[in-house]
Amino acid sequence: MKGHITAQDRIKDKLISSHESGSNTFNFDLLETHRIYHLEHIKKICIDYRLRFLDSRFFKGELPACALSAIQELDSIHNTDLQGFKIMAPSKLFKLKDKDDPLLFVPMGNNYFYLVHQWGNDLHPLRKWLVWPFKGMVNLVLFTVLMSYLVTLLVPDGLFSKNNTTAEFWIIFFFMFKWIAAVIIFYGFALGKNFNPAIWNSKYFNP
């Protein structure tokens, strides 16, 4: 019937308008313990994988039918009306649609959250390694030193002089370090980047 509002439509409306909520009522005997996360654990995951944990109303990606069905199923099993949805996802998914894979949570109280649904594999180990340099200043410096060393090793022997010396190697290394550091600094300041611990629950644009 035209204009009929389905259960999934109501769930979508809740997700779009969701604000922080104290807790939801669950039947603890029916909960899956591996889906229960403390806020500190969520924070660590976000920092390790460079993700954000925000109210679902900030999410601009497409919510798949399987996620809506998971909410509907939990509502039915626990005889409740889940509120206060939170989503863990990459920064860009809180601005526009993309193909990354978020995780949907609801609060349980006392800084505990229940994982309702995960549609994809956003916690892939490769992502963790790719965003490792952004965990903090020490990580970034170590990454810059490592990259400078590897690039220096790629410089052909005899490019600058006939006799290769240790002093020449370190001079080239120092040059490479300054060059790579300058690129990283320019990239960071030009695009307003920030370290993972500063953005995991930030509502502001500093991906």
C-alpha positions in Angstrom: 0.0 0.0 0.0 1.3 3.4 -0.9 2.8 5.3 2.0 3.1 2.2 4.1 5.9 2.4 6.6 7.8 -0.8 7.1 9.8 -1.9 10.2 13.0 -1.3 8.3 11.9 2.2 7.4 11.4 2.9 11.1 14.9 1.5 11.9 16.4 3.7 9.2 14.7 6.7 10.8 16.2 5.7 14.2 19.7 5.4 12.7 19.4 8.8 11.0 18.3 10.6 14.1 20.3 8.5 16.7 21.9 10.4 19.6 24.0 9.1 22.5 21.9 6.9 24.8 22.7 5.7 28.3 21.9 2.0 27.6 19.6 -0.5 26.1 17.7 -3.4 27.9 19.0 -6.8 27.0 18.3 -10.4 28.0 21.9 -11.2 29.0 21.3 -14.9 28.7 20.8 -14.4 24.9 23.8 -12.2 24.3 26.9 -13.4 22.4 29.8 -12.5 24.7 32.3 -12.0 21.8 30.1 -9.1 20.6 30.4 -7.1 23.8 33.1 -4.4 23.7 34.2 -1.9 26.3 34.8 1.7 25.2 38.6 1.4 25.8 38.7 -1.7 23.5 36.8 0.2 20.9 39.2 3.2 21.2 42.2 0.9 20.8 40.7 -0.7 17.6 39.9 2.8 16.2 43.5 4.0 16.9 45.1 0.8 15.5 43.0 0.9 12.3 42.5 4.7 12.0 38.7 4.5 12.3 36.1 6.7 14.0 33.4 5.8 16.5 30.4 8.2 16.1 26.6 8.4 16.4 25.0 6.7 13.4 23.4 10.1 12.4 26.8 11.2 11.2 27.2 8.2 8.9 26.8 9.0 5.2 27.4 5.5 3.8 24.7 3.1 2.7 23.3 0.9 5.4 22.8 -2.6 3.9 19.6 -4.6 4.4 21.5 -7.2 6.4 22.4 -4.6 9.0 18.8 -3.4 9.3 17.6 -7.0 9.6 20.2 -7.6 12.4 18.7 -4.7 14.3 15.2 -6.0 13.7 16.2 -9.5 14.9 17.8 -8.1 18.1 14.7 -6.0 18.8 12.6 -9.1 18.5 14.8 -11.5 20.5 15.3 -9.1 23.4 11.8 -7.6 23.2 13.2 -4.1 23.1 13.5 -1.0 20.9 17.3 -0.4 20.4 18.4 3.2 20.6 21.7 5.2 20.6 23.3 3.5 17.6 27.0 4.1 17.0 29.1 3.2 14.0 32.8 2.4 13.7 34.1 3.3 10.2 36.8 5.2 8.3 36.6 9.0 8.4 35.5 9.4 4.8 32.4 7.3 5.4 31.1 10.0 7.8 31.1 12.4 4.8 30.3 10.5 1.7 29.5 7.0 0.3 32.3 4.5 -0.1 32.9 0.8 -0.2 34.6 0.4 3.2 33.0 -1.8 5.8 31.7 -0.3 9.0 30.6 -1.9 12.4 27.3 -1.1 14.0 27.0 -0.9 17.8 24.4 -0.1 20.5 25.2 1.0 24.1 24.7 -1.4 27.0 25.6 1.0 29.8 28.8 1.5 31.9 30.8 2.2 28.7 30.0 -1.2 27.2 28.7 -1.6 23.6 27.2 -4.5 21.8 28.2 -5.2 18.2 25.0 -5.5 16.2 26.4 -6.1 12.8 29.6 -5.8 10.7 29.2 -5.8 7.0 32.6 -6.5 5.5 36.2 -6.8 6.7 37.3 -3.3 7.7 39.6 -4.7 10.4 41.9 -6.4 7.9 45.5 -6.7 9.2 46.8 -4.9 6.1 44.9 -1.7 7.1 46.4 -1.8 10.5 49.9 -1.8 9.0 49.0 0.9 6.4 47.8 3.3 9.1 50.6 2.4 11.7 52.6 5.6 11.0 49.6 7.8 12.0 49.3 6.4 15.5 51.6 9.0 16.9 54.7 11.2 16.3 57.2 8.4 17.3 55.6 6.1 14.7 55.7 8.8 12.1 59.4 9.5 12.7 60.3 5.8 12.7 58.4 5.4 9.4 60.2 8.4 7.9 63.6 7.0 9.0 62.8 3.6 7.6 61.6 4.9 4.3 64.7 7.2 4.0 67.0 4.3 4.6 65.3 2.1 2.0 65.2 4.9 -0.6 68.9 5.5 0.1 69.7 1.9 -0.6 68.0 2.3 -4.0 70.5 5.0 -5.1 72.8 3.4 -7.6 76.5 3.0 -6.6 78.8 5.6 -8.2 75.9 8.1 -8.9 77.6 11.0 -7.2 81.2 9.8 -7.0 83.4 6.9 -8.1 84.3 5.8 -4.6 81.4 4.8 -2.4 82.0 5.7 1.3 80.0 5.5 4.5 80.1 9.2 4.8 78.5 9.6 1.3 75.8 7.0 2.2 74.8 9.0 5.3 74.8 12.3 3.4 72.4 10.8 0.9 70.4 9.3 3.7 70.1 12.8 5.4 69.0 14.3 2.1 66.4 11.6 1.6 65.1 12.0 5.2 64.6 15.8 4.7 62.9 15.2 1.4 60.5 12.6 2.7 59.8 14.5 6.0 59.0 17.6 3.9 56.5 15.7 1.8 54.9 14.2 4.9 54.7 17.6 6.7 53.3 19.3 3.6 50.7 16.5 3.1 49.7 16.6 6.8 49.3 20.4 7.1 47.8 20.9 3.6 45.1 18.3 4.1 44.5 18.9 7.8 45.6 15.4 8.9 45.8 14.4 12.5 47.0 11.4 14.5 44.7 8.4 15.2 44.3 9.1 18.9 43.0 12.6 18.2 40.3 11.6 15.7 38.8 8.3 16.8 35.7 9.9 18.3 36.0 13.4 16.8 33.0 14.9 14.9 35.1 17.4 13.1 36.7 17.2 9.7 40.3 16.2 10.4 40.7 12.8 8.8 
